Amino acid sequence: MITGETNQETRRSVVTREEWVEARRALLAREKAFTRERDALSAARRELPMVKVEKSYLFEEPNGKRSLAELFEGKRQLIVYHFMFDPSWDEGCKSCSFVADNFEGSLVHLSARDTSFAAISRAPFAKLEGFKKRMGWKFRWLSSSGTDFNYDYHVSFRPEDVAARAVEYNYEKKPFSGSEAPGLSVFLREGNDIFHTYSTYARGLDLLINTYNYLDLTPLGRQEQGLPYGMAWVRHHDKYDAP
């Protein structure tokens, strides 16, 4: 049975209110320093050089094929979430689904900041549409089937690279056992030109997961100690047992 129960102990000190406020102020100083460093890091991210996208890609959605330029929908910026969905799978990755559960509330706000959003996967569009309906999602999700898009942005891996233990992921070549990995890429449109400005992978996606951000505020945290891997507890949201 999948439940929300945990045996994790907090081992926290019990103190007076005055002692707690003193400890909280000390932590607040660290939090403020972290916020300033995060702001500086975000500024550095915006100053990264960019690469012109020279290759043409066509993605499938209900109304036919769409180019990368069309995904901007008139906006200057495009965020693409690389959703793990191998063509042979019957359902999308549970961890990517965990991330995707956080998308929809942001879309109208992204649009107000001249930014479009789409998820892209290698599975055929019919599989994406069926799984999307099952999950109750409304965000734009397209198939890159038949294109090099996933390979070019290093979120899908060819069998020969997996066999050679030379998969390029998160900016290094490494052994990798699967055909898919998660990521996010950002593109900028300047006139008729499109530029790739940023991609992040692995733990770089943590910021997208509000559930983690909430849990990180709690005494028990993410409760992932002792699991085979961090998200081993995660399920598709229709597979948790009722409380």
N, C-alpha and C positions, 0 to 999 in steps of 0.2 A: 504494500500500500504506500502511496506517495502522500505524505502529510507535511505540515509545516513544523512538526515537532523537532526539537534538537536537545541533545544531552550536553551541549557545550556549557561550561561554567564560566562566569565572568571574572571571578577572583578580584573584585573591585573593593577598594577601601570604603568604609562607611565613616563619614566625617561630619563635622558641623557645617551649617550653611556658610559661615564665614570662611572656613577652610576651603569649601567647595568653590566659592567665588574667587578666592585667591588662585586656585588651580585653574579655574576657567579663564581667568584673565591671562595667565601665562600661556595657555593654549591659544587664546585669541590672538596674542602677539604673533605666534607661529602661523596661525591661519591668515592673518593680514600679510605677513611676509610672503606666504605661498601665493596669495592672490596677486600681489605685486609682481612676483616672478612669473606667474601664469599670464598676466597682462603683457609682460615683456616678451614672453615666448610667443604669444599670439601675434604681437607686432613683428617679431622676427619671421614668423610663418608668412605673414603678408608680404614680406620683403624678399621671399625666395624668388630666384629667377624662374622663368617659365619656358616651356617647350611647345613649339607650334605643332598642332596635330595635322600631319600631312596625309594620313591614311583616311579613306572613306569607309564608314561603317553604316550598315543598315540593320535596324532592330525591328522586331515584329511585335505588333500590338493589335487590338481588335480591328482597327480600321486599315490595316495593311502595314507596309514598311515605313519606317521613319529614320531619317538621318540623325547624326549626332547634333547637327545644328538645329533641327526641328525640336529636339528635346529641351532646348532653352525656352521655348514658348514665348519668345520676345524679350526674355530677361537677359541680363548681362552675365549672370553666373549660373552654373549648373553643378549640383551635387549629385553624384552617382554612388549609391550603395551597391557594392558587389555582393549579392546574395548567393550563398552557396546552394546550388541546385544542379547536380550532375544530371545529364539527360537520362541516365538509367535509373535514377531514384524515383520513388513513388511520392515522396513529399520533400519539402524543403528542409534544410538544416534546422535543427531545433534551436541552436544557439543564435543563428541569424534571425530566426523567428522571434526569439527573445528580444533582440535588438529592434526588429521591425514593429513589435508591439508599441514602441515608443515614437513611431514616425508621425502619425496622422495629426496629432494636435499641433505640430510645428509647421505644417505645410502652408497654412494661410499666412502665418507670420513670416516665413521665408519669402513668400511671394511679395509681401509688403516691403521687403528689403532687396528687391530686384534679383531674386534667386529662385531658380526652378529645382525640382527634385525628381529623381527617378531611381528605382531599383532595377538592376539588370542581372540576368542569370543566363546560364548556357542551356538550360533545359528548354524543350519546345514550349511555345507559347500556351498550347492547350493545357499542359501540366501546370504552368504557372497560374493560369486563370482558374483552374479547378481548385488548386490549393489556396489561392487567394480568397475564393468564395467560401471555402471551408473555414478559413481563419477570420472572415468578416472584415478584411482590409479593403480600403478604397484607394490607397496610393498607387501611383503609376508604376507599373512593373512590366518590363519588356524583355524579350528573348534576344540574346546575341547569337543564337544558333546559326552555324554556317559562317561566322565571322571570326577574326582573330582578336576581337576586342578583349575578351577575358585573358587570353594569353599575353597580349601586349601590355596589359596592366597587372600582370603577375598574380592573378587570382584563380587561374586554371592551369593545369600542368599536363603536358603530354606524357604518354606512357614511357617513352624513351628517356625523358628527363628524370622521371620518378625512378626508373630502373637504374640509371646512372648515378643516383643519389646526388643530383645536381640541380635541384629545383631552386629557382630564384624567388624568394619570398622575403618581404620586409628588408629589402636592400642587401641581401646576402644569399649566396648559394649554400644550400644545406640539404641533407636527407629529408625526405617528406614522403609519408606513406599514402596520402590521398590524392585525389584528382582536383579538389577544390579547396579554397581557403577564403576567408572573409577579408573585406577591405572597403575603403571609401576613397573616391577620387573627386577632385574639384577641377572645374574647367571655367575659363573666362572667354567671353566673346568680345572681340574688338572688330567692328565692322563685319566683314565676311570671314575673318580669321578666327580660329578657335585655338586656345592655348591650354595645355595641361599645367596646372599650377601646384597641385598638391595631391599626395596619396598617403594614406595611413593604413596600417594593418595590425592584426593581433591585439595587444593591449592598448594600442592607440585608439581602439574603438570603444574603450570603456566609457568615455565621456558621453557617448550616445545612449547609454543605458541608465535611464532614470531610476530603475529598480535598484541598481547598485549604488547610485548616488544617495538614495534614501537609506539603504541598509548600512552604508558607511557612516551614517550619523548615529547608529544604534549601538548599544553595548555588545550585542552578539555579532555585529558586522555581517559579513557575507556568509558566514557559517560553512566555509568550504575546506576547512582543515581536515586532512585525512581522506579527502576524496581523490579518485584517480586523476582528475583534472578539475580545474576551477568550476566549470559549468556542468559538471556531471549530474547535478541535481535538477537542472533545467529541463522542462518538458514543453511541448507545444501547449498553448494555453487551454486547449480542449482535452488535455490528457491528465490534468491534475484531478485527484479525487476531491469530491466536495468536502468542505470543512465540516 
